[in-house]
Amino acid sequence: MDVNEILDKYGLSRSTTTQYIDAITQMNQTQTAEQLDVSRDTINRYKNTFHEMNAQERLLLIASLTQDKLLQQTTKER
């Protein structure tokens, strides 16, 4: 299973999921919703969806999207 299959399986957007992963590690749900300019219901849905995933899906998603974000930041800095 790859990242796109997991995103499709759970009906998640790649962009919002990447932002969610980054923000939720630094902020609470209300702050994350404000940072992403989405409702708290959306953040709660993402939280619940991550809870539904098995460990392999969750870790693959987090690792891949975090790596993508890091690569984008690195190329922007050059």
C-alpha positions in Angstrom: 0.0 0.0 0.0 1.3 3.5 -0.8 0.6 7.0 0.5 -1.9 7.8 -2.3 -3.9 4.6 -1.6 -4.1 5.4 2.1 -5.2 9.0 1.4 -7.8 7.7 -1.0 -8.9 5.0 1.4 -9.6 7.5 4.1 -10.8 10.4 1.9 -8.0 12.7 3.0 -6.3 15.5 1.0 -2.5 15.2 0.6 -2.0 18.9 1.3 -4.3 19.2 4.4 -2.9 15.9 5.8 0.7 17.2 5.4 -0.3 20.5 7.1 -2.2 18.6 9.8 0.8 16.4 10.7 3.1 19.4 10.9 0.6 21.5 13.0 -0.8 18.9 15.4 2.7 18.1 16.7 3.1 21.7 17.7 -0.4 22.9 18.7 -3.7 21.8 20.1 -6.7 21.1 17.9 -8.1 24.7 18.1 -4.8 26.2 17.2 -4.3 23.7 14.4 -7.7 24.5 13.0 -6.8 28.2 13.1 -3.4 27.6 11.5 -4.9 25.5 8.7 -7.9 27.8 8.3 -10.3 24.9 8.7 -13.0 24.1 11.3 -12.4 22.2 14.5 -14.7 19.6 13.1 -12.3 19.0 10.2 -9.4 18.7 12.6 -11.4 16.3 14.7 -12.2 14.2 11.6 -8.5 14.0 10.7 -7.7 13.0 14.3 -10.4 10.3 14.3 -9.3 9.1 10.8 -5.7 8.7 12.0 -7.0 6.7 15.0 -8.8 4.4 12.5 -5.7 3.6 10.6 -3.5 0.7 11.5 0.0 1.5 12.7 1.6 0.7 9.3 -0.7 3.1 7.4 -0.3 5.9 9.9 3.5 5.6 10.0 3.8 5.4 6.2 1.6 8.4 5.8 3.5 10.5 8.4 7.0 9.4 7.2 6.2 10.0 3.5 4.5 13.3 3.9 7.0 14.6 6.3 9.8 13.6 4.0 8.0 15.4 1.1 7.7 18.6 3.1 11.3 18.5 4.1 12.4 18.1 0.5 10.2 21.0 -0.6 11.7 23.2 2.2 15.2 22.2 1.3 14.8 23.0 -2.4 13.1 26.4 -1.6 16.1 27.4 0.5 18.6 26.8 -2.3 
